[in-house]
Amino acid sequence: MEYFGIMAFILAMVNITLSDKVKKMQFRIKKLEKRNKMQGENNMSQMIQELIGSKCSLYFEDGTSGDYDTLEIDDEWLKISRTDKKGRVELRIVRIDNIKELRPLG
């Protein structure tokens, strides 16, 4: 009976040690994914940088789309504007990772 208690204690200790290692690995994976995502965003922002001042057709992840003038860009955000049918200027600031597709017009 004592051996069963000792074995249960050893298994519990091994389980605790493994869960700590799993947590550390998950943290490292999340860190790497975040770094890779940031590199992808930087590449996209560099490509969009060339389109500043031009009119583009944007398709967003939520299914909306429209023709916008690209005004400014940084690492994460894109500032765009368009004029609606009533002549009002709509100004939007959107995250680059929310853009599904971008097509230059003209």
DSSP file (Angstrom, degrees, kcal/mol; ACC not computed):
  #  RESIDUE AA STRUCTURE BP1 BP2  ACC     N-H-->O    O-->H-N    N-H-->O    O-->H-N    TCO  KAPPA ALPHA  PHI   PSI    X-CA   Y-CA   Z-CA
    1    1 A M     >        0   0    0      0, 0.0     4,-1.5     0, 0.0     5,-0.1   0.000 360.0 360.0 360.0 -35.8    0.0    0.0    0.0
    2    2 A E  H  >  +     0   0    0      1,-0.2     4,-2.2     2,-0.2     5,-0.2   0.858 360.0  56.4 -66.1 -34.0    2.9    2.3    0.7
    3    3 A Y  H  > S+     0   0    0      1,-0.2     4,-2.6     2,-0.2    -1,-0.2   0.878 103.2  54.3 -65.7 -36.6    4.3    1.7   -2.7
    4    4 A F  H  > S+     0   0    0      2,-0.2     4,-2.2     1,-0.2    -1,-0.2   0.905 109.4  47.6 -63.3 -41.0    1.0    2.9   -4.3
    5    5 A G  H  X S+     0   0    0     -4,-1.5     4,-2.0     2,-0.2    -2,-0.2   0.891 112.5  48.9 -65.5 -41.7    1.2    6.2   -2.3
    6    6 A I  H  X S+     0   0    0     -4,-2.2     4,-2.4     2,-0.2    -2,-0.2   0.906 111.8  49.0 -65.8 -41.8    4.8    6.7   -3.3
    7    7 A M  H  X S+     0   0    0     -4,-2.6     4,-2.7     2,-0.2    -2,-0.2   0.902 110.4  51.0 -65.2 -40.9    4.1    6.0   -7.0
    8    8 A A  H  X S+     0   0    0     -4,-2.2     4,-2.1     1,-0.2    -1,-0.2   0.900 110.6  49.5 -63.3 -40.0    1.1    8.4   -6.9
    9    9 A F  H  X S+     0   0    0     -4,-2.0     4,-2.2     2,-0.2    -2,-0.2   0.920 111.5  48.3 -63.9 -44.5    3.3   11.1   -5.4
   10   10 A I  H  X S+     0   0    0     -4,-2.4     4,-2.3     1,-0.2    -2,-0.2   0.917 111.8  49.4 -63.4 -44.1    6.0   10.6   -8.0
   11   11 A L  H  X S+     0   0    0     -4,-2.7     4,-2.3     1,-0.2    -1,-0.2   0.883 109.8  51.9 -63.2 -38.2    3.4   10.7  -10.9
   12   12 A A  H  X S+     0   0    0     -4,-2.1     4,-2.2     2,-0.2    -1,-0.2   0.913 110.0  48.7 -64.3 -42.5    2.0   13.9   -9.4
   13   13 A M  H  X S+     0   0    0     -4,-2.2     4,-2.2     2,-0.2    -2,-0.2   0.901 111.6  49.0 -64.8 -41.0    5.4   15.5   -9.3
   14   14 A V  H  X S+     0   0    0     -4,-2.3     4,-2.5     1,-0.2    -1,-0.2   0.905 110.7  51.6 -64.1 -41.2    6.2   14.5  -12.9
   15   15 A N  H  X S+     0   0    0     -4,-2.3     4,-2.2     2,-0.2    -2,-0.2   0.903 109.6  49.0 -63.4 -41.8    2.8   15.9  -14.0
   16   16 A I  H  X S+     0   0    0     -4,-2.2     4,-1.7     2,-0.2    -1,-0.2   0.918 111.9  49.1 -63.5 -43.8    3.5   19.2  -12.3
   17   17 A T  H  X S+     0   0    0     -4,-2.2     4,-1.8     1,-0.2    -2,-0.2   0.902 111.5  49.1 -63.4 -42.2    6.9   19.5  -13.9
   18   18 A L  H  X S+     0   0    0     -4,-2.5     4,-2.5     1,-0.2    -1,-0.2   0.887 107.5  54.1 -67.0 -38.4    5.5   18.7  -17.4
   19   19 A S  H  X S+     0   0    0     -4,-2.2     4,-2.2     1,-0.2    -1,-0.2   0.874 107.6  51.1 -65.8 -34.4    2.7   21.2  -17.1
   20   20 A D  H  X S+     0   0    0     -4,-1.7     4,-2.2     2,-0.2    -1,-0.2   0.906 110.7  48.7 -65.0 -41.0    5.3   23.9  -16.3
   21   21 A K  H  X S+     0   0    0     -4,-1.8     4,-2.3     2,-0.2    -2,-0.2   0.892 110.4  50.9 -66.0 -38.8    7.3   22.9  -19.4
   22   22 A V  H  X S+     0   0    0     -4,-2.5     4,-2.6     2,-0.2    -2,-0.2   0.915 109.6  50.3 -64.4 -42.7    4.2   23.0  -21.5
   23   23 A K  H  X S+     0   0    0     -4,-2.2     4,-2.2     1,-0.2    -2,-0.2   0.903 110.5  49.8 -62.1 -41.6    3.3   26.5  -20.3
   24   24 A K  H  X S+     0   0    0     -4,-2.2     4,-2.2     2,-0.2    -1,-0.2   0.911 111.6  48.5 -63.5 -41.8    6.8   27.7  -21.1
   25   25 A M  H  X S+     0   0    0     -4,-2.3     4,-2.5     2,-0.2    -2,-0.2   0.898 109.9  51.7 -66.0 -40.2    6.6   26.2  -24.6
   26   26 A Q  H  X S+     0   0    0     -4,-2.6     4,-2.4     1,-0.2    -1,-0.2   0.903 109.4  50.6 -62.1 -40.4    3.2   27.9  -25.2
   27   27 A F  H  X S+     0   0    0     -4,-2.2     4,-2.1     1,-0.2    -2,-0.2   0.920 111.1  48.3 -62.7 -44.1    4.6   31.2  -24.1
   28   28 A R  H  X S+     0   0    0     -4,-2.2     4,-2.3     2,-0.2    -2,-0.2   0.898 111.2  50.4 -64.1 -40.4    7.6   30.8  -26.5
   29   29 A I  H  X S+     0   0    0     -4,-2.5     4,-2.7     2,-0.2     5,-0.2   0.925 110.4  49.0 -64.4 -44.7    5.3   29.8  -29.4
   30   30 A K  H  X S+     0   0    0     -4,-2.4     4,-2.3     1,-0.2    -1,-0.2   0.894 110.5  51.7 -61.3 -39.3    3.0   32.8  -28.8
   31   31 A K  H  X S+     0   0    0     -4,-2.1     4,-2.1     2,-0.2    -1,-0.2   0.917 111.6  46.2 -63.4 -44.0    6.1   35.1  -28.7
   32   32 A L  H  X S+     0   0    0     -4,-2.3     4,-2.6     2,-0.2    -2,-0.2   0.900 112.0  51.1 -65.9 -41.3    7.3   33.7  -32.0
   33   33 A E  H  X S+     0   0    0     -4,-2.7     4,-2.4     1,-0.2    -2,-0.2   0.906 109.9  50.2 -62.5 -41.0    3.9   34.0  -33.6
   34   34 A K  H  X S+     0   0    0     -4,-2.3     4,-2.3    -5,-0.2    -1,-0.2   0.911 111.0  48.7 -63.8 -42.4    3.6   37.6  -32.5
   35   35 A R  H  X S+     0   0    0     -4,-2.1     4,-1.9     2,-0.2    -2,-0.2   0.920 112.7  47.6 -64.4 -43.7    7.1   38.4  -34.0
   36   36 A N  H  X S+     0   0    0     -4,-2.6     4,-1.9     1,-0.2    -2,-0.2   0.884 110.9  51.7 -65.2 -38.4    6.2   36.7  -37.3
   37   37 A K  H  X S+     0   0    0     -4,-2.4     4,-2.3     1,-0.2    -1,-0.2   0.915 108.5  51.0 -63.9 -42.5    2.9   38.5  -37.5
   38   38 A M  H  X S+     0   0    0     -4,-2.3     4,-2.3     1,-0.2    -1,-0.2   0.877 108.1  52.4 -63.4 -37.4    4.6   41.9  -36.9
   39   39 A Q  H  X S+     0   0    0     -4,-1.9     4,-2.0     2,-0.2    -1,-0.2   0.898 109.6  49.6 -65.3 -39.1    7.1   41.1  -39.7
   40   40 A G  H  X S+     0   0    0     -4,-1.9     4,-2.2     2,-0.2    -2,-0.2   0.902 110.4  49.8 -64.8 -41.5    4.2   40.4  -42.0
   41   41 A E  H  X S+     0   0    0     -4,-2.3     4,-2.8     1,-0.2    -2,-0.2   0.894 108.9  52.6 -64.4 -39.4    2.5   43.6  -41.1
   42   42 A N  H  X S+     0   0    0     -4,-2.3     4,-1.9     2,-0.2    -1,-0.2   0.905 109.2  49.5 -63.8 -40.3    5.7   45.6  -41.7
   43   43 A N  H  X S+     0   0    0     -4,-2.0     4,-1.8     2,-0.2    -1,-0.2   0.913 113.0  46.8 -63.9 -41.7    6.0   44.1  -45.2
   44   44 A M  H  X S+     0   0    0     -4,-2.2     4,-2.6     1,-0.2     5,-0.2   0.911 110.2  52.1 -67.4 -41.3    2.4   44.9  -46.0
   45   45 A S  H  X S+     0   0    0     -4,-2.8     4,-1.7     1,-0.2    -1,-0.2   0.855 108.1  52.8 -64.8 -32.0    2.7   48.5  -44.7
   46   46 A Q  H  X S+     0   0    0     -4,-1.9     4,-0.7     2,-0.2    -1,-0.2   0.889 110.4  47.2 -67.9 -38.2    5.8   49.0  -46.8
   47   47 A M  H >< S+     0   0    0     -4,-1.8     3,-0.7     1,-0.2     4,-0.3   0.904 113.1  47.7 -68.5 -40.7    3.9   47.8  -49.9
   48   48 A I  H >< S+     0   0    0     -4,-2.6     3,-1.9     1,-0.2     4,-0.3   0.807  97.9  72.2 -69.5 -28.5    0.9   50.1  -49.1
   49   49 A Q  H >< S+     0   0    0     -4,-1.7     3,-1.2     1,-0.3    -1,-0.2   0.841  92.1  57.3 -54.0 -35.3    3.4   53.0  -48.5
   50   50 A E  T << S+     0   0    0     -3,-0.7    -1,-0.3    -4,-0.7    -2,-0.2   0.705 102.5  55.6 -69.5 -19.0    3.9   53.1  -52.3
   51   51 A L  T X  S+     0   0    0     -3,-1.9     3,-2.1    -4,-0.3    19,-0.3   0.368  73.9 130.7 -97.2   4.4    0.1   53.6  -52.8
   52   52 A I  T <  S+     0   0    0     -3,-1.2    19,-0.2    -4,-0.3     3,-0.1  -0.372  74.9  21.7 -61.0 131.8   -0.2   56.7  -50.5
   53   53 A G  T 3  S+     0   0    0     17,-2.6    -1,-0.3     1,-0.4     2,-0.2   0.376 105.3 102.9  91.6  -3.8   -2.0   59.4  -52.4
   54   54 A S  S <  S-     0   0    0     -3,-2.1    16,-2.3    16,-0.1     2,-0.4  -0.679  75.9-106.7-109.3 166.4   -3.7   57.1  -54.8
   55   55 A K  E     +A   69   0A   0     50,-0.4    50,-2.7    -2,-0.2     2,-0.3  -0.772  41.7 179.8 -93.0 133.4   -7.3   55.7  -55.0
   56   56 A C  E     -AB  68 104A   0     12,-3.4    12,-3.3    -2,-0.4     2,-0.6  -0.957  31.0-127.5-134.9 150.7   -7.7   52.0  -54.0
   57   57 A S  E     -AB  67 103A   0     46,-3.5    46,-2.7    -2,-0.3     2,-0.4  -0.892  33.8-161.6 -96.2 119.6  -10.5   49.5  -53.8
   58   58 A L  E     -AB  66 102A   0      8,-3.1     8,-1.7    -2,-0.6     2,-0.5  -0.864  13.1-165.9-110.0 136.6  -10.3   48.0  -50.3
   59   59 A Y  E     -AB  65 101A   0     42,-2.9    41,-2.7    -2,-0.4    42,-2.0  -0.987  16.7-154.1-119.0 123.7  -11.9   44.7  -49.1
   60   60 A F  E >   - B   0  99A   0      4,-3.0     3,-1.7    -2,-0.5    39,-0.2  -0.567  26.6-113.1-100.5 161.5  -12.1   44.2  -45.4
   61   61 A E  T 3  S+     0   0    0     37,-2.6    38,-0.1     1,-0.3    -1,-0.1   0.785 114.0  61.8 -60.5 -30.4  -12.3   41.0  -43.3
   62   62 A D  T 3  S-     0   0    0     36,-0.3    -1,-0.3     2,-0.1     3,-0.1   0.439 121.9-103.0 -80.7   2.5  -15.8   41.8  -42.1
   63   63 A G  S <  S+     0   0    0     -3,-1.7    -2,-0.1     1,-0.3     2,-0.1   0.308  81.8 124.3  97.6  -8.2  -17.1   41.7  -45.7
   64   64 A T        +     0   0    0     -5,-0.0    -4,-3.0     2,-0.0    -1,-0.3  -0.454  33.2 174.9 -82.4 159.0  -17.3   45.4  -46.4
   65   65 A S  E     +A   59   0A   0     -6,-0.2     2,-0.3    -2,-0.1    -6,-0.2  -0.953   7.1 151.5-153.4 170.2  -15.6   47.1  -49.3
   66   66 A G  E     -A   58   0A   0     -8,-1.7    -8,-3.1    -2,-0.3     2,-0.6  -0.924  46.3 -87.7 172.3 166.9  -15.2   50.5  -51.0
   67   67 A D  E     +A   57   0A   0     -2,-0.3     2,-0.3   -10,-0.2   -10,-0.3  -0.857  51.9 174.1 -96.4 123.6  -13.1   52.8  -53.1
   68   68 A Y  E     -A   56   0A   0    -12,-3.3   -12,-3.4    -2,-0.6     2,-0.5  -0.897  34.8-123.7-130.2 153.9  -10.9   55.0  -50.8
   69   69 A D  E     -AC  55  81A   0     12,-3.4    12,-1.8    -2,-0.3     2,-0.5  -0.869  32.1-131.9 -91.1 129.4   -8.1   57.5  -51.1
   70   70 A T  E     + C   0  80A   0    -16,-2.3   -17,-2.6    -2,-0.5    10,-0.2  -0.740  33.7 167.9 -86.3 126.8   -5.1   56.4  -49.1
   71   71 A L  E     -     0   0A   0      8,-3.0     2,-0.3    -2,-0.5     9,-0.2   0.868  54.9  -7.2-105.1 -55.4   -3.8   59.2  -46.9
   72   72 A E  E     - C   0  79A   0      7,-1.2     7,-2.7   -20,-0.1    -1,-0.4  -0.942  53.9-168.0-144.2 161.5   -1.3   58.0  -44.4
   73   73 A I  E     + C   0  78A   0     -2,-0.3     5,-0.2     5,-0.2     2,-0.2  -0.994   7.8 172.0-150.4 147.4    0.2   54.8  -43.0
   74   74 A D        -     0   0    0      3,-2.2   -25,-0.0    -2,-0.3    -2,-0.0  -0.621  59.5 -66.8-132.7-159.2    2.3   53.5  -40.1
   75   75 A D  S    S+     0   0    0     -2,-0.2   -30,-0.2     1,-0.2   -31,-0.1   0.808 128.0  10.7 -65.9 -30.4    3.2   50.0  -38.9
   76   76 A E  S    S+     0   0    0      1,-0.1    20,-2.9    20,-0.1    21,-0.4   0.637 117.9  60.8-121.5 -21.6   -0.3   49.0  -37.9
   77   77 A W  E     - D   0  95A   0     18,-0.3    -3,-2.2    19,-0.1     2,-0.4  -0.828  50.9-160.5-122.4 150.3   -2.8   51.6  -39.2
   78   78 A L  E     -CD  73  94A   0     16,-2.8    16,-2.7    -2,-0.3     2,-0.6  -0.998  12.6-148.6-127.7 128.6   -4.0   53.0  -42.5
   79   79 A K  E     +CD  72  93A   0     -7,-2.7    -8,-3.0    -2,-0.4    -7,-1.2  -0.871  27.8 169.2 -99.5 122.9   -5.8   56.3  -42.8
   80   80 A I  E     -CD  70  92A   0     12,-3.0    12,-3.1    -2,-0.6     2,-0.3  -0.880  13.1-171.2-131.7 160.0   -8.3   56.4  -45.7
   81   81 A S  E     +CD  69  91A   0    -12,-1.8   -12,-3.4    -2,-0.3     2,-0.3  -0.984   5.4 176.1-148.1 158.2  -11.1   58.7  -46.9
   82   82 A R  E     - D   0  90A   0      8,-1.9     8,-3.8    -2,-0.3     2,-0.5  -0.975  29.1-119.8-155.6 160.1  -13.8   58.8  -49.5
   83   83 A T  E     - D   0  89A   0     -2,-0.3     6,-0.2     6,-0.2    -2,-0.0  -0.909  29.3-144.1-105.4 126.7  -16.6   61.1  -50.5
   84   84 A D    >   -     0   0    0      4,-2.7     3,-1.7    -2,-0.5    -1,-0.0  -0.154  35.5 -88.1 -81.5-177.8  -20.2   59.7  -50.2
   85   85 A K  T 3  S+     0   0    0      1,-0.3    -1,-0.1     2,-0.1    -2,-0.0   0.759 126.5  55.3 -64.2 -26.0  -23.1   60.4  -52.6
   86   86 A K  T 3  S-     0   0    0      2,-0.1    -1,-0.3     1,-0.0     3,-0.1   0.438 120.4-105.8 -87.6   0.5  -24.1   63.5  -50.6
   87   87 A G  S <  S+     0   0    0     -3,-1.7     2,-0.3     1,-0.3    -2,-0.1   0.514  74.2 138.8  89.4   5.4  -20.7   65.0  -50.8
   88   88 A R        -     0   0    0      1,-0.0    -4,-2.7    -5,-0.0     2,-0.6  -0.628  53.0-125.0 -84.6 142.2  -19.6   64.3  -47.2
   89   89 A V  E     -D   83   0A   0     -2,-0.3     2,-0.6    -6,-0.2    -6,-0.2  -0.765  18.9-156.4 -89.5 123.8  -16.1   63.2  -46.6
   90   90 A E  E     -D   82   0A   0     -8,-3.8    -8,-1.9    -2,-0.6     2,-0.5  -0.898   9.4-166.6-100.6 121.1  -15.9   59.9  -44.7
   91   91 A L  E     +D   81   0A   0     -2,-0.6     2,-0.4   -10,-0.2   -10,-0.2  -0.929   9.5 178.2-111.5 128.5  -12.5   59.5  -42.9
   92   92 A R  E     -D   80   0A   0    -12,-3.1   -12,-3.0    -2,-0.5     2,-0.5  -0.961  22.2-158.2-131.1 148.0  -11.5   56.1  -41.5
   93   93 A I  E     +D   79   0A   0     -2,-0.4     2,-0.3   -14,-0.2   -14,-0.2  -0.984  26.4 179.7-122.6 117.6   -8.5   54.7  -39.7
   94   94 A V  E     -D   78   0A   0    -16,-2.7   -16,-2.8    -2,-0.5     2,-0.3  -0.855  31.5-109.2-122.0 151.8   -8.3   51.0  -40.1
   95   95 A R  E >   -D   77   0A   0     -2,-0.3     3,-1.4   -18,-0.2   -18,-0.3  -0.576  25.1-132.3 -75.3 140.8   -5.9   48.3  -38.9
   96   96 A I  G >  S+     0   0    0    -20,-2.9     3,-1.7     1,-0.3    -1,-0.1   0.864 105.7  59.9 -62.8 -36.6   -3.8   46.8  -41.7
   97   97 A D  G 3  S+     0   0    0    -21,-0.4    -1,-0.3     1,-0.3   -20,-0.1   0.593  96.3  63.2 -72.5  -7.0   -4.5   43.3  -40.5
   98   98 A N  G <  S+     0   0    0     -3,-1.4   -37,-2.6   -38,-0.1     2,-0.6   0.482  81.9  97.3 -88.6  -4.7   -8.2   43.9  -41.1
   99   99 A I  E <   -B   60   0A   0     -3,-1.7   -39,-0.3    -4,-0.2     3,-0.1  -0.759  47.9-179.8 -88.8 122.4   -7.6   44.4  -44.8
  100  100 A K  E     -     0   0A   0    -41,-2.7     2,-0.3    -2,-0.6   -40,-0.2   0.867  69.2  -0.4 -85.3 -42.1   -8.4   41.3  -46.8
  101  101 A E  E     -B   59   0A   0    -42,-2.0   -42,-2.9     2,-0.0     2,-0.4  -0.996  57.0-163.8-151.7 146.8   -7.5   42.7  -50.2
  102  102 A L  E     -B   58   0A   0     -2,-0.3   -44,-0.2   -44,-0.2    -3,-0.0  -0.992   7.5-175.2-136.4 125.1   -6.3   46.0  -51.7
  103  103 A R  E     -B   57   0A   0    -46,-2.7   -46,-3.5    -2,-0.4     2,-0.2  -0.976  22.0-133.2-124.8 121.4   -6.5   46.9  -55.4
  104  104 A P  E     -B   56   0A   0      0, 0.0     2,-0.3     0, 0.0   -48,-0.3  -0.474  23.2-145.2 -67.8 140.1   -5.1   50.1  -56.9
  105  105 A L              0   0    0    -50,-2.7   -50,-0.4     1,-0.2   -38,-0.0  -0.808 360.0 360.0-105.7 148.1   -7.5   51.9  -59.2
  106  106 A G              0   0    0     -2,-0.3    -1,-0.2   -52,-0.1   -50,-0.1   0.458 360.0 360.0  93.2 360.0   -6.5   53.8  -62.3
